[in-house]
């Protein structure tokens, strides 16, 4: 019962109902119009015929006596089923009535008429007739005025039969058109509604699926256009939600993975102090130093993870600023903190459209990465180039470089290239991931290449103008 109610509330059912109602109204209006026009024309034709017969009758009547042979001869219409009476009344005398053949027996039958169409009469066993009356006064001699009353009953049975045929034909056409149109619109509505049904079914399957990969998508239909666009927007929303869930899973996975090792080390030193701290007091300072260093590293790691998590929802405010001035500021600050020599090329106009604070974080992260993986007496170079649309910032170092196998993953969270060579390098492995995310928020691009003959070259592309 519930399924039947649901089916009647579907778009296809509502479209079919609306079409059926409109079709019924149009059909009734068209049928009534046709019947009215045809009926009026038929009655008008009969009225014209009756007037013609009346004129012939008056010409065939002499001194109140009609000449029936002449009347039938001069009439161009079929008078076989037409009845006529001519009543003549002279002053002081009773009326004299002349009937055409069979008229007296015809008038003996009861008849029915209607107020709105008084000229139409129905007589049992004889059918429908059109009744017309005319009065005339004629002179007999010099003084007598004779009143003549003419009455004609013109058969409408042929017209009624034609009218009945028209009604039956219209009825059959209307029923056939209604059923054909109803079937067509039902199929069309179902076909138009099918993409929505498929969309609902696909959504239901995703909702009840036990193993969700978070890469599911909804089917996209070619037509109608509205459902096509809706499916695309649904998939965009679904993709955004899936990416958000995957990022949250990645965050939990990364955090648990990176925190597991230092937590195990901390618990190990705590157990060591509990077991041997009283007998071997010399291990206490060493363990405390380890606990302090690891807890500080965990704090920085958590802060970096939280920063990455917040970046998934942040929307940076972009403005115009000079990238060269920002580089000078960063180089002045870090020249006293790192042993490598810092240099950059000069460019007259290095204006970019980006967020200055986030670009400073990007440059600092790339500088910190170059510092960690480069010899102390090497050179770190900032190189700015420009085209009509973009500014490219290159950070070149003379360090250990990055292999071709590692380049596709260098911006992933916690990924550290060449573990055997960089295992003594401190860091959480989140610096480049944060930099890549900030570049994306600035609507730019970041890539890594080899710095010939030695080292790495990170290239950050930023827009010069608002897109």
N, C-alpha and C positions, 0 to 999 in steps of 0.2 A: 504493500500500500504506500509506503514511504517512497519507494523507488518510482512508482507511478506519479506521485506528487512532484518528485524531483524532476522527472522527465518533462512535466508540463511547465516547469519553471525555467527550462533551458532557453538559451537565446534562440535556438532553432524553432522551438515550440512557440515562443512569443512572436517571432517574425511570421511564422505560418498563421497564427491567430490574427495578427494585425492585417496580413495580406487577405485572409479569408473575409474579414470584416469589410475591408475596403472594396474587395471584389463584389461582395454582396450589395453594398451600397451603390457602387457604380452600375451593377447589373440592374438593380431595382430602378435606379434613376433612368438608365438607358431604355429599359423595357417600358416603363411608364411613359417616357417621352415618345417612343415609337408607337405605342398603342394609342396614345392621345392624338398624335399627329395623323396616323393612319385612320383612326376612327373619325376624327374630324373631317378628313378629306372624303371619306366614304359617305358620311352623312351629308356633307356639302354637295357632293355629286348627286346624291338622291334628291336633295332639295332642288337642285337645278333641273333634274329630270321631271320632278313633280311640277315645277313652274312651267316647264315646256309643255307638259301634258295639259296643264290648266289653260294655257293660251290656246292650244289647239281645240280644247273642249269648248271654250267660249266662242271660237269662230264657227264651231259645228252646231251651236245651239241657236235655234231660230224661234222666237216667240215662246221661249221657255221650254222648247222641245228639242232635245239633243238628237243629232243624227249620228248614231253609233257607228254606222258603216263609214261615214266620212271621217269621223274622229279617229278610227283605227287606221284608215287609209292615209291620212295626213300625218299621223304620229310616226316618228322615226324610231320609237322605242317599242319594246315587247310589252304589249298590253294584255297578254293572256292571263296574267295573274294580278291584274290591276282592277280595282273596283271603283265605280263612280255613281254618285247620286246627284240629281239636279232637282232642287225644290223651287217651285214657282208659286208665288202668292200674289194674287190680285186683291185690290181693296174690296172688303166685304165678302170675300170668298175664302173657302178653305184651301190650304196649300196643296198643290198637286206635285207629286214626287215621281220622277222618272229614274229608273235604275238601269244600269248596264247589266248584261247577263250575269247571273249568279250572285249579284250584289245583295239581294234581299236575304238569301240564305246565309250569306257571309255576315250580314249585320245582325242576324239573330243570335250569333255567338257572343258570349260575354267577353269583354276585353279589359285589359289593365293598362293604365298609363302612369307616368311618373311626373311629379310636379316640375322638376327641373328640365325635363325633356317631354313636354306635353305633346309634341308632334309624333312621338313614338308610342305605338300601341302594340300590346301583345294579346293575341287571341289564341285560345286553346285549340289545339289540333291544326292551326293554320299558320302560326308563327308570328313574326314581327312585321309590322307595317308602319309606313310613314304616312301620316294623315295631314292633309292640307285643305284649308277652307278658304273660299273666296266669295264675296258678295257683290251683287251688281243690280242696278235698277235700269229697266228698259221701258220704253213707251209702247203702248198698244193703242193705236188710234191717236186722238188728239188730247185726251184728258187722262186716260188711265196710266198709272205708273205701276209696273210689275216688278216686284222684288225677287231676284233669282239668287239662290244659294248653291254654290258648287262645292262638292266634297269629293276628294280623291283619296283612295287608300292604295299606296304603292308598296308592293312587297319588298321587304328588306331581307328575305331569307337567303338570297344569294350572297348579299353583303355579309350577313351573319356567318355563313359558311366560310367565306373568304377570311373574315376576321378570326374565326376559330382556327383556320389553318395557319394564319399568321401567328396567333398566340401559341399554338402548338409548336410551330417552327422556332419561334423565339425561345420558348421554354426549353426545347431540346438543345438549342445552341447554347443557352445560358447554362444549363446543367453540364453539358459537355465541356464548355469553356471553364466553368468553375472547377470541375474535377481535374481537368488537364492542368489548369493554372495552379490549383492547390498542390497537385503532385509535383509540378515543376518547382514551385517556390519551396516546398518541403525539402526536396533534394538539394536545391541551391542553398537554403538556409543550413541544412546539415553539412554540406560541403564547406560553407564559410565558417561554420562553428567547429568543424573537425580539428583545425589547428589548435584551438583553445582546449578541446578535449584531450588532444595529444599532450599539450603543455601541462595540463592538470595531471594526467596519468604519469608523465615523466617526473613531475614534482613529487607525486605520491610515492613512486618507486624510490626516488632519492631519499625521501623522509623515512621510509621503512627499511632501507638497506642496512644491513648489519655492519658491513665493512665499507666505510666511506673513505675514499682516497683523497677527497677534497680537490679533485680535478674534474668532477662531474659537470656536465653542462646540459642545458635544455635544448630540445630540437628546435630548429629555426625553419619555419615554413616560408615558401616563396610568396604566397598570397593567403589572405588579403594583406595589404601593405601595413595596416595598423598592427596586426598580429605579428608580422615580420619584425617591425620596429620594437614591439613590446618584448618579443623573444630575445632580441639583441640586448635590450636594456636589462632584462632579467639576467642574462648571462653575464653582463658586465657587473651587475650587483652581486651575483653568485660568485664570480671570480674574485671580486674585491673581498667578500666575506671569507672565501676559502683562503685567500692570501693572508688575511688577518689571522685566521685560525692557525695556518701553517707557521706564521711568524711567532704566534704565541707558543706553539709547540716547539719551534726552534729555540725560542728564548728559554723555555723550561729545560729543554734538552741541553742547550749550551751551558746554562747556568749550573745544572746538576753535574755535567761532565767536568767543567772547569773547577767547581768547588769540591768535588769528591776527593781529589788528590791532596790539596792543602788541608782539608778537614781531617783526612786520615793522618797526615803528618802532625797536625796539631794534637790530635788525640793520642798519637804515639808518644810525643814528647811529654804530654800530661801524665800518661801512664808511667813513663820513665822517671819523671820527678817523684811520683807517688811511691814507686818501688825502691828507688835508689837515691832519692834526694837527700835523705838524712845521713846515709853512710857516705855518699859521694857528692859533697856539696859543690864540687867543681863543675858538675854537669848542669846545675841549675841556671847559671848565667847564660850558658850556651843554648840551653833549651828555651829560656825566656827570649833571647835574641831571635831565635828561629820563630817562636810563636809571634813575636812582635812583627817581624818581617812578613811572615805569611798572612797574618791578619790584615796588615796594611795592603798587601797585594790583593787579598780578597775584597777589601773595601774598594780599592780602585777598580777591580773587576766588576763588582756589583754596580758601581757608579757608571761604568762604561756600558754595561748591559741595560741599565735603566735609561741612559741617554739614547741608546739605539731604539729601545722600545718606544720612547716618547717621539722619536723622529718618524715613526710610522704614521703618526697622526698630526704632525706639525705642518703648518703652511707658512713658509717664510715670506717676509716682506722684502721685495726686491727694489733696489734703487740704483742710481748711477754713481760710480766712484772710480777713482784712478787706481788700477792694480799696481802700477809702479810705486806709488807712494806707500801702499800697504806693504809691498815687499821690502822697501827700505826700512820701514818700521820694524818688521819682523827680523830682518838681518841685523839691525843695530842691537836688538834685544838678545839675540842668540850668539853673537860673535864672542861674548865673554863666557858662554856656557858650554860650548862644544869645541873640540880641538880642530875640527876640519875648517878649511878656509872657504868662506862664502863669497860668491861673486854673482853678478848678473849683468846682462846686456842692457843698454839704454834704448828706450822707445819713446818718441815724442808724445804720442797719444795712446794710452793703454786704458781708456775708459771702458768699463764693462757694466752690464745691467745684471746685478746679482745682490745677494745679501752679504754685506761686508764682514759681519761677525763670523758667519759660517765659512766664508772664503778664507778668513784668517785661520780658522780651525783646520780647514783642508790643507793649507800651506804648512801649518805647524805639524800636522800629522805626517805629511810627506817628508818634511825636513827631519823629523824625529826618526822616521824609518830609514832615511839615507844616513843619518848619523849612526844608528845602531849597526848597520851592515857595511860601513865603509871604514877603511884604515884611518888612524888618527891624523896622519899628515897628508891626507888626500884633499880634493877640492869638490865642493858641492856647488853646482851652477844653476842659477835661475835664468831661464831664457824665455823672453816674451816675443811672440810673433802675432801679426794681425792680418786679417783678410777683410773683405767688405762687410761680412756679417758676424764674424767671431774673433775672439782673442784666445790664443793658445799659450798656456803657461807650461813650460817644460822644467822638470826638476831632475837634474842629471847628477848621478854620483859615480864614484869609482870603486864601488864595493864588490861583493861576491857575485852579484848578478842574480838573475832568476831564469831557471830553465824553461824551455818551451812547454814542458809537461805541466809546470806549476802555474804558468801565466793565466790559464782560464779560471783558476781557483784562488788567485792571490787576494781578491776582494771579498772572499767568503769569511764568515765569522770564525775566529780561532784558527784559521789556516795559517801555517807558517811553512814557508818554502825551505826545502833542503834541511830537514831536521838534524841531520848528522853534523852539518856545518854551523847551524845557528842555535844549537841547543843551549849555549851559554848566554845567548842574548836575552835580556830581560824584556818582559812585556806580556800582554794578555792575548795578543793576536787579534785585537779588535780595532786597532788604529786605522788600518786601511779600509775595513768594513764601514767604520764611521765616516771616513772621508768619502767613500763611494756613495753612501747614502746622502751626505750633504751635497755632493755634486748633483745628484739626481733631483734633490729639492730645489737647486738653483737652475734646473732645466738645462744642465750641461752634460758633458760626457767625460769619462776618465778611462785611460788605457795605459798599458805598460809595454815598453819596447826595450831592446838591448841598447846600451850606450857603448858604441864602438870606440875603442877596442875593449873596454872593461867597464862593468857596472850596469846600472839600470837607468832607464829614462821613463819617468811618469809624466803623462801629458794630460792636462786638464783643459777642456774646451768650454769657454763661457760665451754667452751672447753679448754682442755690443749694444743691442737695442732691444726694446720690448717686443716680444713676438705677438 
